[in-house]
């Protein structure tokens, strides 16, 4: 009997922007409920073991993923020295919007429900992008994120949003609580007991992945409902 994992399609993609190209990996399970685009923070990449792990859990639930680099290799190298891009939320959000519009033009993904999974400053970029694209983004999950950096966009987010924070990540808990209070959409805030910022403790990342998977599955509607 053929396993579900053997029916997963994976391919490297190039996402063209005006002056640059972003590299990514698009993974499509056999029966797709929706597609989640990952937005990571500075110093991470599409090869991040944590995001790769979460993506695999989503695949098991029938959710496609696009892991891509928000910065080019040259930008990442410069960023390591200057730190000038990690908090440039408009830049990161703009590139996430561009990647989302690229996905919407591809034959294999254009009819899918769309969601964002953001971590660190990538979570702020995801919320700003979700506010800009409004109804095109179904749901958002933030892992150890900085939603506070989304600024005025917080009140404009309509996508159902789940904020996940480590129970021992005290400063980030406060920032998430403040952002949560400002949001007007369907929302939830979940703390992972004993976990720190990177969720490196035993079982912590598994809980993050499970919560994210459940959130996306609960909010993605059958594709047929979205077709004309």
Short mmCIF file of the C-alpha atoms (twelve columns), coordinates in Angstrom:
data_MODEL
# 
_entry.id   MODEL 
# 
loop_
_atom_site.group_PDB 
_atom_site.id 
_atom_site.type_symbol 
_atom_site.label_atom_id 
_atom_site.label_alt_id 
_atom_site.label_comp_id 
_atom_site.label_asym_id 
_atom_site.label_seq_id 
_atom_site.Cartn_x 
_atom_site.Cartn_y 
_atom_site.Cartn_z 
_atom_site.pdbx_PDB_model_num 
ATOM 1   C CA . UNK A 1   0.000   0.000  0.000   1 
ATOM 2   C CA . UNK A 2   1.383   3.389  -0.992  1 
ATOM 3   C CA . UNK A 3   1.968   5.737  1.939   1 
ATOM 4   C CA . UNK A 4   0.648   9.290  1.963   1 
ATOM 5   C CA . UNK A 5   4.220   10.609 2.271   1 
ATOM 6   C CA . UNK A 6   5.193   8.926  -1.003  1 
ATOM 7   C CA . UNK A 7   2.510   10.960 -2.782  1 
ATOM 8   C CA . UNK A 8   3.937   14.314 -1.693  1 
ATOM 9   C CA . UNK A 9   5.369   16.439 -4.503  1 
ATOM 10  C CA . UNK A 10  8.293   18.725 -3.728  1 
ATOM 11  C CA . UNK A 11  10.084  21.131 -6.021  1 
ATOM 12  C CA . UNK A 12  12.467  24.048 -5.823  1 
ATOM 13  C CA . UNK A 13  10.984  27.311 -7.082  1 
ATOM 14  C CA . UNK A 14  12.214  30.767 -8.028  1 
ATOM 15  C CA . UNK A 15  9.944   33.670 -7.089  1 
ATOM 16  C CA . UNK A 16  10.711  36.683 -9.306  1 
ATOM 17  C CA . UNK A 17  10.443  40.185 -7.882  1 
ATOM 18  C CA . UNK A 18  11.230  43.433 -9.667  1 
ATOM 19  C CA . UNK A 19  14.993  43.415 -9.178  1 
ATOM 20  C CA . UNK A 20  15.719  40.150 -7.373  1 
ATOM 21  C CA . UNK A 21  14.719  36.507 -7.218  1 
ATOM 22  C CA . UNK A 22  13.822  34.591 -4.061  1 
ATOM 23  C CA . UNK A 23  14.470  30.859 -3.727  1 
ATOM 24  C CA . UNK A 24  11.988  28.502 -2.148  1 
ATOM 25  C CA . UNK A 25  10.638  24.984 -1.794  1 
ATOM 26  C CA . UNK A 26  7.013   24.207 -2.649  1 
ATOM 27  C CA . UNK A 27  5.584   20.979 -1.243  1 
ATOM 28  C CA . UNK A 28  2.164   19.658 -2.289  1 
ATOM 29  C CA . UNK A 29  0.527   16.658 -0.579  1 
ATOM 30  C CA . UNK A 30  -1.763  14.482 -2.699  1 
ATOM 31  C CA . UNK A 31  -5.002  15.866 -1.272  1 
ATOM 32  C CA . UNK A 32  -4.488  19.506 -0.385  1 
ATOM 33  C CA . UNK A 33  -6.620  21.427 2.097   1 
ATOM 34  C CA . UNK A 34  -4.687  24.683 1.692   1 
ATOM 35  C CA . UNK A 35  -1.253  26.251 1.398   1 
ATOM 36  C CA . UNK A 36  0.835   27.857 4.143   1 
ATOM 37  C CA . UNK A 37  3.611   30.306 3.307   1 
ATOM 38  C CA . UNK A 38  6.386   30.515 5.905   1 
ATOM 39  C CA . UNK A 39  7.880   33.857 6.940   1 
ATOM 40  C CA . UNK A 40  10.991  33.435 9.087   1 
ATOM 41  C CA . UNK A 41  12.993  35.959 11.052  1 
ATOM 42  C CA . UNK A 42  16.468  37.222 10.295  1 
ATOM 43  C CA . UNK A 43  19.295  34.727 10.513  1 
ATOM 44  C CA . UNK A 44  17.010  31.881 9.515   1 
ATOM 45  C CA . UNK A 45  16.195  30.435 6.103   1 
ATOM 46  C CA . UNK A 46  13.938  27.997 4.318   1 
ATOM 47  C CA . UNK A 47  16.310  25.283 5.575   1 
ATOM 48  C CA . UNK A 48  15.570  26.057 9.255   1 
ATOM 49  C CA . UNK A 49  15.160  22.695 11.056  1 
ATOM 50  C CA . UNK A 50  12.336  24.134 13.158  1 
ATOM 51  C CA . UNK A 51  10.333  25.373 10.200  1 
ATOM 52  C CA . UNK A 52  11.093  22.195 8.245   1 
ATOM 53  C CA . UNK A 53  9.720   20.152 11.127  1 
ATOM 54  C CA . UNK A 54  6.520   22.213 11.339  1 
ATOM 55  C CA . UNK A 55  6.130   21.930 7.564   1 
ATOM 56  C CA . UNK A 56  6.335   18.123 7.715   1 
ATOM 57  C CA . UNK A 57  3.582   18.033 10.340  1 
ATOM 58  C CA . UNK A 58  1.430   20.225 8.096   1 
ATOM 59  C CA . UNK A 59  2.059   17.893 5.158   1 
ATOM 60  C CA . UNK A 60  0.739   14.993 7.218   1 
ATOM 61  C CA . UNK A 61  -2.480  16.986 7.682   1 
ATOM 62  C CA . UNK A 62  -2.831  17.562 3.931   1 
ATOM 63  C CA . UNK A 63  -1.500  21.126 3.951   1 
ATOM 64  C CA . UNK A 64  0.888   22.347 1.258   1 
ATOM 65  C CA . UNK A 65  3.799   24.597 2.230   1 
ATOM 66  C CA . UNK A 66  6.033   27.203 0.634   1 
ATOM 67  C CA . UNK A 67  9.258   27.758 2.536   1 
ATOM 68  C CA . UNK A 68  11.255  30.528 0.923   1 
ATOM 69  C CA . UNK A 69  13.954  33.031 1.777   1 
ATOM 70  C CA . UNK A 70  12.697  36.563 2.342   1 
ATOM 71  C CA . UNK A 71  16.219  37.854 1.679   1 
ATOM 72  C CA . UNK A 72  18.701  37.008 -1.045  1 
ATOM 73  C CA . UNK A 73  21.995  35.332 -0.153  1 
ATOM 74  C CA . UNK A 74  23.838  38.649 -0.543  1 
ATOM 75  C CA . UNK A 75  21.334  40.432 1.693   1 
ATOM 76  C CA . UNK A 76  21.607  37.738 4.365   1 
ATOM 77  C CA . UNK A 77  25.400  38.012 4.326   1 
ATOM 78  C CA . UNK A 78  25.247  41.785 4.748   1 
ATOM 79  C CA . UNK A 79  22.497  41.499 7.350   1 
ATOM 80  C CA . UNK A 80  24.738  39.302 9.507   1 
ATOM 81  C CA . UNK A 81  27.043  42.296 9.951   1 
ATOM 82  C CA . UNK A 82  24.674  45.256 9.907   1 
ATOM 83  C CA . UNK A 83  21.350  43.969 11.254  1 
ATOM 84  C CA . UNK A 84  19.663  46.619 9.092   1 
ATOM 85  C CA . UNK A 85  16.984  44.374 7.579   1 
ATOM 86  C CA . UNK A 86  15.744  42.199 10.438  1 
ATOM 87  C CA . UNK A 87  13.342  44.878 11.662  1 
ATOM 88  C CA . UNK A 88  12.461  46.248 8.238   1 
ATOM 89  C CA . UNK A 89  8.917   44.924 8.436   1 
ATOM 90  C CA . UNK A 90  7.624   46.803 5.344   1 
ATOM 91  C CA . UNK A 91  10.359  45.199 3.217   1 
ATOM 92  C CA . UNK A 92  9.714   41.690 4.577   1 
ATOM 93  C CA . UNK A 93  5.941   42.079 4.306   1 
ATOM 94  C CA . UNK A 94  6.225   43.389 0.754   1 
ATOM 95  C CA . UNK A 95  8.173   40.332 -0.293  1 
ATOM 96  C CA . UNK A 96  5.675   38.036 1.401   1 
ATOM 97  C CA . UNK A 97  2.860   39.777 -0.473  1 
ATOM 98  C CA . UNK A 98  4.775   39.318 -3.737  1 
ATOM 99  C CA . UNK A 99  5.297   35.617 -3.019  1 
ATOM 100 C CA . UNK A 100 1.599   35.244 -2.201  1 
ATOM 101 C CA . UNK A 101 0.615   36.853 -5.496  1 
ATOM 102 C CA . UNK A 102 3.053   34.553 -7.290  1 
ATOM 103 C CA . UNK A 103 1.399   31.531 -5.653  1 
ATOM 104 C CA . UNK A 104 -2.001  32.829 -6.753  1 
ATOM 105 C CA . UNK A 105 -0.820  32.776 -10.383 1 
ATOM 106 C CA . UNK A 106 0.480   29.199 -10.379 1 
ATOM 107 C CA . UNK A 107 -1.813  26.542 -11.787 1 
ATOM 108 C CA . UNK A 108 -1.100  24.071 -8.965  1 
ATOM 109 C CA . UNK A 109 -1.814  26.537 -6.149  1 
ATOM 110 C CA . UNK A 110 -4.068  29.307 -7.440  1 
ATOM 111 C CA . UNK A 111 -7.298  27.778 -6.075  1 
ATOM 112 C CA . UNK A 112 -5.993  26.937 -2.613  1 
ATOM 113 C CA . UNK A 113 -6.871  28.478 0.728   1 
ATOM 114 C CA . UNK A 114 -3.862  30.499 1.908   1 
ATOM 115 C CA . UNK A 115 -2.329  30.928 5.343   1 
ATOM 116 C CA . UNK A 116 0.871   32.282 6.885   1 
ATOM 117 C CA . UNK A 117 3.203   30.775 9.485   1 
ATOM 118 C CA . UNK A 118 5.524   33.456 10.857  1 
ATOM 119 C CA . UNK A 119 8.284   33.357 13.441  1 
ATOM 120 C CA . UNK A 120 10.157  36.195 15.163  1 
ATOM 121 C CA . UNK A 121 9.982   39.349 13.003  1 
ATOM 122 C CA . UNK A 122 8.539   37.205 10.221  1 
ATOM 123 C CA . UNK A 123 5.325   37.034 12.240  1 
ATOM 124 C CA . UNK A 124 4.982   40.819 12.050  1 
ATOM 125 C CA . UNK A 125 5.598   40.659 8.309   1 
ATOM 126 C CA . UNK A 126 2.909   37.978 8.020   1 
ATOM 127 C CA . UNK A 127 0.352   40.111 9.843   1 
ATOM 128 C CA . UNK A 128 1.139   43.218 7.775   1 
ATOM 129 C CA . UNK A 129 0.864   41.154 4.575   1 
ATOM 130 C CA . UNK A 130 -2.390  39.563 5.759   1 
ATOM 131 C CA . UNK A 131 -3.841  43.011 6.450   1 
ATOM 132 C CA . UNK A 132 -2.822  44.229 2.985   1 
ATOM 133 C CA . UNK A 133 -4.234  41.179 1.202   1 
ATOM 134 C CA . UNK A 134 -7.272  41.101 3.472   1 
ATOM 135 C CA . UNK A 135 -9.644  38.290 2.465   1 
ATOM 136 C CA . UNK A 136 -7.028  36.457 0.422   1 
ATOM 137 C CA . UNK A 137 -5.364  35.164 3.615   1 
ATOM 138 C CA . UNK A 138 -7.471  32.722 5.577   1 
ATOM 139 C CA . UNK A 139 -5.402  32.250 8.733   1 
ATOM 140 C CA . UNK A 140 -2.107  33.136 10.420  1 
ATOM 141 C CA . UNK A 141 -0.002  31.352 13.038  1 
ATOM 142 C CA . UNK A 142 2.813   33.129 14.883  1 
ATOM 143 C CA . UNK A 143 5.576   31.121 16.619  1 
ATOM 144 C CA . UNK A 144 7.555   33.104 19.170  1 
ATOM 145 C CA . UNK A 145 6.739   36.121 17.045  1 
ATOM 146 C CA . UNK A 146 6.820   39.873 17.373  1 
ATOM 147 C CA . UNK A 147 3.276   40.774 16.321  1 
ATOM 148 C CA . UNK A 148 3.682   44.117 18.058  1 
ATOM 149 C CA . UNK A 149 5.960   45.185 15.188  1 
ATOM 150 C CA . UNK A 150 2.998   44.988 12.798  1 
ATOM 151 C CA . UNK A 151 1.913   48.361 14.178  1 
ATOM 152 C CA . UNK A 152 -1.356  49.817 12.847  1 
ATOM 153 C CA . UNK A 153 -1.877  46.753 10.644  1 
ATOM 154 C CA . UNK A 154 -2.920  44.757 13.723  1 
ATOM 155 C CA . UNK A 155 -6.380  46.325 13.792  1 
ATOM 156 C CA . UNK A 156 -6.853  45.601 10.078  1 
ATOM 157 C CA . UNK A 157 -6.066  41.874 10.130  1 
ATOM 158 C CA . UNK A 158 -9.147  39.804 9.255   1 
ATOM 159 C CA . UNK A 159 -7.431  36.383 9.056   1 
ATOM 160 C CA . UNK A 160 -7.984  34.087 12.044  1 
ATOM 161 C CA . UNK A 161 -4.749  34.443 14.030  1 
ATOM 162 C CA . UNK A 162 -3.092  32.120 16.536  1 
ATOM 163 C CA . UNK A 163 -0.213  33.466 18.638  1 
ATOM 164 C CA . UNK A 164 2.037   30.781 20.176  1 
ATOM 165 C CA . UNK A 165 4.638   31.794 22.759  1 
ATOM 166 C CA . UNK A 166 6.963   29.889 25.065  1 
ATOM 167 C CA . UNK A 167 5.765   29.951 28.669  1 
ATOM 168 C CA . UNK A 168 9.220   31.062 29.828  1 
ATOM 169 C CA . UNK A 169 9.687   33.668 27.092  1 
ATOM 170 C CA . UNK A 170 8.512   36.439 29.431  1 
ATOM 171 C CA . UNK A 171 9.318   39.588 27.387  1 
ATOM 172 C CA . UNK A 172 7.740   38.146 24.246  1 
ATOM 173 C CA . UNK A 173 4.655   37.016 26.173  1 
ATOM 174 C CA . UNK A 174 3.982   40.612 27.166  1 
ATOM 175 C CA . UNK A 175 4.453   41.877 23.598  1 
ATOM 176 C CA . UNK A 176 2.092   39.202 22.295  1 
ATOM 177 C CA . UNK A 177 -0.525  39.995 24.920  1 
ATOM 178 C CA . UNK A 178 -0.429  43.672 23.968  1 
ATOM 179 C CA . UNK A 179 -0.763  42.849 20.259  1 
ATOM 180 C CA . UNK A 180 -3.521  40.325 20.974  1 
ATOM 181 C CA . UNK A 181 -5.565  42.964 22.792  1 
ATOM 182 C CA . UNK A 182 -5.442  45.234 19.732  1 
ATOM 183 C CA . UNK A 183 -6.523  42.648 17.174  1 
ATOM 184 C CA . UNK A 184 -10.172 42.623 16.064  1 
ATOM 185 C CA . UNK A 185 -10.192 39.289 14.173  1 
ATOM 186 C CA . UNK A 186 -10.844 35.768 15.410  1 
ATOM 187 C CA . UNK A 187 -7.806  35.106 17.582  1 
ATOM 188 C CA . UNK A 188 -6.205  32.885 20.202  1 
ATOM 189 C CA . UNK A 189 -3.070  33.074 22.353  1 
ATOM 190 C CA . UNK A 190 -1.440  29.849 23.508  1 
ATOM 191 C CA . UNK A 191 1.521   29.474 25.873  1 
ATOM 192 C CA . UNK A 192 3.710   26.357 25.756  1 
ATOM 193 C CA . UNK A 193 4.609   25.607 29.411  1 
ATOM 194 C CA . UNK A 194 8.343   25.471 30.119  1 
ATOM 195 C CA . UNK A 195 9.331   26.560 26.610  1 
ATOM 196 C CA . UNK A 196 11.767  29.358 25.825  1 
ATOM 197 C CA . UNK A 197 11.974  31.528 22.717  1 
ATOM 198 C CA . UNK A 198 13.234  28.878 20.269  1 
ATOM 199 C CA . UNK A 199 11.105  26.023 21.662  1 
ATOM 200 C CA . UNK A 200 14.183  23.826 22.042  1 
ATOM 201 C CA . UNK A 201 12.833  21.986 25.091  1 
ATOM 202 C CA . UNK A 202 11.687  18.398 24.706  1 
ATOM 203 C CA . UNK A 203 8.237   18.214 23.154  1 
ATOM 204 C CA . UNK A 204 7.859   22.003 22.809  1 
ATOM 205 C CA . UNK A 205 8.185   22.240 19.035  1 
ATOM 206 C CA . UNK A 206 5.915   19.219 18.621  1 
ATOM 207 C CA . UNK A 207 3.203   21.103 20.499  1 
ATOM 208 C CA . UNK A 208 3.731   24.170 18.321  1 
ATOM 209 C CA . UNK A 209 3.405   22.089 15.159  1 
ATOM 210 C CA . UNK A 210 0.289   20.336 16.404  1 
ATOM 211 C CA . UNK A 211 -1.398  23.606 17.399  1 
ATOM 212 C CA . UNK A 212 -0.524  25.164 14.042  1 
ATOM 213 C CA . UNK A 213 -1.790  22.160 12.112  1 
ATOM 214 C CA . UNK A 214 -5.062  22.091 14.012  1 
ATOM 215 C CA . UNK A 215 -5.549  25.829 13.510  1 
ATOM 216 C CA . UNK A 216 -5.038  25.713 9.755   1 
ATOM 217 C CA . UNK A 217 -7.156  22.580 9.275   1 
ATOM 218 C CA . UNK A 218 -9.983  24.109 11.303  1 
ATOM 219 C CA . UNK A 219 -10.006 27.303 9.261   1 
ATOM 220 C CA . UNK A 220 -9.286  26.098 5.729   1 
ATOM 221 C CA . UNK A 221 -12.573 25.553 3.946   1 
ATOM 222 C CA . UNK A 222 -13.124 23.107 1.053   1 
ATOM 223 C CA . UNK A 223 -11.654 24.551 -2.130  1 
ATOM 224 C CA . UNK A 224 -14.942 24.123 -3.973  1 
ATOM 225 C CA . UNK A 225 -16.492 26.833 -1.799  1 
ATOM 226 C CA . UNK A 226 -13.979 29.370 -3.104  1 
ATOM 227 C CA . UNK A 227 -14.381 28.653 -6.800  1 
ATOM 228 C CA . UNK A 228 -16.776 30.728 -8.928  1 
# 
